Amino acid sequence: MGEFYQVVIMPTGAKLVVEALRREGVKVVFGIPGLSNMPIYDELLDYLVNEEIKHVLMRHEQGAAHAADGYARISGKPGVCTATSGPGSMNLVTGLITAYWDNSPVVAITGQVPKSYIGRKSFQEADVVGVMQHIAKYVVQIKDVGEIPLWIKNAFYLATTGKPGPVVVDIPRDLLNAKVDREMWPEEPKVLGYKPFKTIVNPADVVKAVKILLEAERPLILVGSGVFWSDATEEVMKLSELLICPIISTLLGKAAIPHDYPLYLGVVGYYGRAEANNALLEADAVLIVGARLSDRTLPSYSDLIGGGKKLIMINIDPTDVMKLPIKFDVELYGDAKKVLNMLVEGIKEIGVKVSRVSWISRVKELKEYYSKYYYVDDGGLRPWKVLKVIREVVPSDSIITTGVGKHQMWVTSFWEVLKPRTLITSGGMGTMGFGLPAAIGAKIARPDKVVINLDGDGSFLMTMNNLATAVDYNIPIITVVFDNRSLGLVRQVQELFFRGRVVGVDFGPSTDYVKLAESFGAVGYDVTDYNDLRESLKKALNDSVASVIRIPIDRDEFALPQLPPGGSLREVILCDPRKGC
Amino acid sequence: MTRGRVVRVVCHYRDASILENLVSTFRKLLVDIEWFYGRMVDENGLYEVYLGVRESRNFLTAVLDLSTTINVQSVEVFDKADFSSHPSVDGGGTAEVVKIYIPRGSKSECYSWGEKCG
């Protein structure tokens, strides 16, 4: 009679990582394997086979971080990416700082060289903590295999609470291979020296804010990304309706407001709509919701100070407000959704009906006046009209991503968001190459939606290698390339502010976008007019693979309106000065 | 006396990156540090770190950024500090002196994760 042995399989650190991800509800990991995160992949295989977690092999780690970011922005859940040590982890940097600047919850798991190799300039060694601590919300290097479950839990907690942001967990390879006697799964996160911001609002301040808004003759709501992240669109709209109050937004806040709402005036700021800039200048009371008033939104603080303007600020982070050289009449700290609800209830309680006939009339007048500068159709493919055609063809709930460059500014001014959370773009960092990988992440988050990357040629070429990922994984995203054969926005700045001394920005005829798409197995379209665009887009919507639509745009086409660098909202440039405007 | 302000940071030590973080918060805002020292105050890795910081228009921003840095419990600002002199371990000439700066009862501000404290 043989002897029976009970085989006990002791889990490795890598197993703990993957199981911890599963326990956090992770459905997809974007990444690239290498020597130092390979044990994670080895354990991940079982979860892939069981279809508990999906893996998407990106073509560059920057793309993995952007894809995780795009996934997070569309799903509202943390996006996860992984990279190996050294170049792999360092390639995440651009993607992670992009997520950090826009408060997007991303968790990055990086493999590190074994502990005994650290500090010896070992093969593919990089100081992940040293680098990432400056470009992420937090970075932790694991010291002991037993810490892994707690720190994965902590990473998700930190990424999603307070101001969301990217968190990096760096794990030496020997710890990924080390075994533990038993698995210990923490029920709660534990991070010493961290307190998520609270919603603490004094009822008297709510009353004061309500009074200001009701008594104002020209009130205005400025919506920032805080409204996007707290899903507070409904509350903003309700408040606007009750107060008969126009809305303007930051670039990231644009995604929170349906543009068919008649009181929405567009994005304010450096590349903002002139009517939005003017409304901010003329308003006598401004309610700012979830915006930190960056230099892109408000290049000159003097536009908001003085003139007796009453200012109310809603912000999750009091220190954002304390840093500003602006005195607010009321400061309300907390989650935008909760605080807006308090204001709505406060207004309902008072029950005062307001009439804003002259202010609404003025706002309409501004919209009409500036339209004549925007919607010029004098031949060629005009960006505003290209966007109008796309808007007409694609479903109202289509998700749009963008790269960075002139096309992003055209989207800022002319893309009509019809459903909340259907536009994602790199606002704070202005990262070229964001659009395509972010679209991959967005499509995986919402496979039921049409996802379109509106990109520029310069921006697309920075991460277009990830088109291979879209094809391999049957992710039928559509990329529209505004092809002006140049780094157009830089060119525009040289034209306008460097005495027309154009240098280092023009591309040659090297790239054939149709052939490029086809070489990856995607479908390519080259359009020459609006009808062509319409038909190509309809075909692309029915394509089962990714597609690229190339639209030729005149190199001299400016992205306007814009302000001079550091200029006032009063100094808006509306039309091309080279044309005698 | 230090020529600027004295900042006391109470923080939790996991690894030495917390010290890098404290210093780089000032560096990123172009604020100069004249001196700093710290010590562990309990067995759980709670530290107090003192920094002598030059006056700068970015000073408040740096303090606020520090007060929302993960692992930092609170940040206090003092208007002045006196120092006491101690011979260095190596002894020797009069230049071999270690100065320990001690804030003197002039705390003006304290911040912790968006709240004013103390």
Interface residues (C-beta under 8 A of the other chain):
Chain A: V129 G130 Q133 H134 K137 Y138 V139 V140 Q141 K143 L158 V191 L192 G193 Y194 K195 F197 K198 D317 P318 T319 M322 K323 Y333
Chain B: C11 H12 R14 D15 S17 E20 N21 S24 K28 N44 G45 L60 T61 L64 D65 S67 T68 I70 N71 V72 Q73 Y111 S112 W113 G114 E115
